Every structure is written in C-alpha cells, then in structure tokens.
Amino acid sequence: MKKANSLARKECSNYSMGKCTGAMFKRIDGKLSVFIDGKFSGKDCVANSGACGYFNHVVVRGASDVN
C-alpha cells in the first residue's frame, strides 16, 4: 500500500531510510514507558502491512486529526 509507506516516510518518528528504529510505547502501572521492540528495530518498515501498532495507533490517528 503506497499511501502507508508515504505517510510513514513523512510522519513516523521511527522511520529512518526505510528501516524502523523500533521505539514503542507501553503503559505499565499507569505510567507511559518507551522501549525498543526487537521485532521491528533495524528491520524494513512494515507500515504497509498493518503489523505495526505504533504506526496504526499513533501515526495514522495523528494524521487523521490534522485532516
């Protein structure tokens, strides 16, 4: 899906030259924590597959709020 890749390139803070940095958010005991997810870190961006929770829940929602 070309649109998702384009949005990732423009808006995703994890996108770096086609690779994912793997930074993810998780709520633990009511506090927001950041961690590096080894399933994504250093690997090709998967925004077009629907498998990236960060892209789906943060990037897409943020882009939708702008439009």
Secondary structure, 3 states (H helix, E strand, C coil): CHHHHHHHHHHCCCEECCEECCEEEEEECCEEEEEECCCCECCECCHHHCCCHHHHHHHHHHHHHHC
